[in-house]
Amino acid sequence: MRQSSGKLMFVNRDRVFYFGLLGARMKPRRPGGITLYFAAEGEIRLRLAGGSWKSLPCCVLPAYSTHQVEIDCDEVFSLLFEPERLTLADQRQLLEFCKCPVALGQAMARIRAAAAGPLSDLCAQGGFDTAAFDQLLLGRVLETRRIDPRIERALALFETDLGEAQLSAEDCALQAGLSTSRFLHLFKEETGASFRNMRMWKRARRFLEHAVEDSTLTEVALDLGYPDSSHFSHSIRRTYGLKPRSIREGSRELQVIGAGLRRAS
């Protein structure tokens, strides 16, 4: 594992924690998780698609919300929650995270404290799961949402290295014993996202696992199942607002930890 100068990313199937560089000249981004941001110092500036810039102490955005963020300092805190893994009640509570100034201040202090050492220390000890993540950073454990087993099997395929053709809705529907139209309807009903959007997001999300690898970006694109480098670059820029190479460059001193990550030591 690479050692960092305080910059840290934790990744598992359900959550992402990031403390590090935001990235200069970020274009609009569209991650597929509920995303919380606040700056290491000062406020964060947010612009939703087609809107004006607003300065805020913290912001939380729904999944698949197109936006841009800017900060005056170098580093940002960010937490990401996969909405299909959360009950609707917990999704609403996360989206209302910034409404109470007192609670917000306490939560930001908790997250800062966790990034200062406990998060990395607990991961190093092993057994740091989603519940432990929630307790450490939020002070409570969010409830896991039950998903139809047929849709859960399809979601599991997004965690593999299958190519685009092998991750078709038609094939997933066949495995689920459903017509394609019924499968797509059930998929969106269970996850809150279309099959196509979810597939694009999960594949781009897995790029985070490769952020500090020594392999070439072409190799990473192939490993993640993208048909070509152009498709890979477009998908990453649309999701994160930055080119894959820029993300790599900004991750040079980043410590990446989490369950089941395949990265260079």
N, C-alpha and C positions, 0 to 999 in steps of 0.2 A: 504493500500500500504506500502511495506517495504521502510524504508529510507535507503539511500546509502551514502557512503563516496565519492561521486563524480562519481561513476560508474553508467552508465545510458544506457538503451535500449528503443528505441521507435519503435513500430511495428504497421503497419496497412497493409491493403491488398496489397498496391503498393510499400511501402518503408520499409526499416529497417535502423535505426541508432544505432550504438553501440559504446560506449566508456567504455573499461574495460580490463580485463585480456585477453591476446591472448591464453594462454594455453601452457603448457610445453610439449615437445615431440609430437608436433602435426604431425599426419600422413597426407598423401595426402587427400585433401578435394575437393568437387565438388558441390558447391552451384548452384542453378538454376537461380540466378540473376546476373546482371552486378554488380560487387563488387569492391569497392574502399577501399584501405588500406593506412594508414600511421601511423608511430609510434608516441607516445607522445613525445619521445625524440630520436634524431638520425635518421638513415635510416632504411628501412625495407629490409629484404632479401627475395627474391622470387625465387622459383624453379618451373618451369612448368614441367609437366609429361615428364620424360625421359631427362630433360635438366640439365644444371648446375646452381648453385646459382648465383644470381645477386643482388647487393646492389643498392637500389633506394630510392629517397626521398619520392616517392609515387607510387602506381601501381593501375591500373584499369584492370580488367579481364572480358572477355565475360562470359555469362552464360554457365554453364556446362563445365567450364574449370578446369581440374584437376591440382592442384597446392599445394604447401606448402609455408608457410610464417613464418619468424622468426624475432624477434626484440631483442635488447640488454636490453631495459627497460622493465617494467612490463606491460605497457598498450598500447593499440592500438585504433585508430579511424577507424571505418568501416562504409561505407554506401552501401546499397544494393538496387537496382532498378529492379523491375520486368519488363523484356524486352517486354513482350506481351502487357504491358500497355503504351508503348512508341512508338512514330513514329520512323521510321528507321533513320531519320535525327537526332533526339535527341539521339538515341542509338549510332550513330557514334560520336557525339560530346562528349558524356560521355567517350567513349573508347579513345578519343584523349585528355582527361582531363590533362594528365601529359606532354604534348608536349611543352607548353610555360612556361618557368621557372617563369616569372613575374606573369602571371595569376595563375599559380599553387600556388605560395606563397600567393597570395591574397585569393585564395579559401581555402587553409589550415587554414589561419588566421581566416577566416569567420567561418569555421566549429569548430575550437577550441573555438571561442568566444560563439558560439551557445551552445556548450556543457557546458560552464561555468555557465549557468543559464537560458538564454532565452528559450531554448527548453523545459526544465522542467516547467518553469513558464507559458508558453503559453499553454502547455498541461493541466496544472492545472486549467487554466481559461476556458477550454472547447473550442470546435469548431476548434481544430487544425487539419486541413485536409491535404491532399497531396499537394495542392497548397501552403498552408502556410509553409509546410515543405520545399518545393523546394525554395521558396522565402527566407526563413531564412538561409538555408544551402548553396544554390547555387547562390542566388541573382537573380534568374529568375524562372519562372514557366515552367516546361516541358509540352509539349503538349501530351494529352491523346490520344492514338490510338483507333480507333473504331474497335470493334471485331464483327464478325458475331454473331447475337443473338443466333444461335444454339450452337456455341462454347462457348459463354458467359454462357449459361445455364450449360454446362458441367463443366466449370471452377468454377461455384458457388457450385457445388457438392463437389469440393475439399476442401471447407471451412467447410464442415459438418463432423460429426462423423461416416459417413457410413463406413462399412467394405470393405475389398478388393473386395469381390464378388459383392457387390452392386455398386462398382465404376468401373465396367468393361466397356471396349470400346463398347461391344455389347449392353449393356443397354443404354449407352449414345447415341449410334447411333440410337437405336430404338426411344428414346425420341426426337431425332432431325429429325426423319423421313427420315433417310439416311441408305444406306447399310453400313456395318462396314468398308469396304475398302474405300468407299467415305468419311465417317466420319473421319477416321484416316488421310487421305490425306488432307482434309479441316482443321483438327485440327492443323497439322504441318504447313500448309500454313498460318494460322491465327496467331499462337503463336510462330512459329520458333522452336518448340520442339516436340518430339514425345509424344504421350499420356502417355506412360509408364514412361518416364523420368519426365514429368510434374507431374504426380500423385505421384511419389516417392518424388520429391522435395517439393511439397505443403504440403504433410503430415509431412515431416521432418521439414519444416519451421514452422509448427504450434507447434512444440515442444518448440520453443522460448517462446510461450505464457505461457508455463508451467514451465519455468526455475526456478522460485522462489516459486513454490507451495510446500505445505507440503505433498501432496499425494505421494505414493510410485511410483517408476518407472514402476512397473508392472501395476498399475492403470492407469498411463499416457499412456502406450502402448495400453491398451484396449480402453481408451478414444479416442485415435487418430485413432482407427480402424485397428491397426496392428494385424495380426492373432496370434502372440505370442511374447514373450520377446526377443527371439533370432533374429527374423526378425526385430524388433524394434531397437535393439542394432546395428545390421549390417547396417541398413539404416542410422542411426544417425552418426555412425563412417564414413561411406562413404561420407556423405554430409558435415560434419563439421570437420572431422579428429580427433575427440575426442569421447571417450565413453560417453554415457548419464550421467553416474555418475560423470565423470570429469567435464562436463558442469555444472551440479548441484552444485558441490563443488566450482567452480569458480564464481558462481552467488550468493553467500551467501550475499554479500553486494550490489547487483545490484538492482537498481530501474528500474522496467519494467513498461512502460506506453504506451498507445495507444488505438485505437478504438476497442471496443468490446472484450477486453481480459478477459478471465475467470481465475482468479488467487486468491490465498489466500490473505486476507488482513492482 
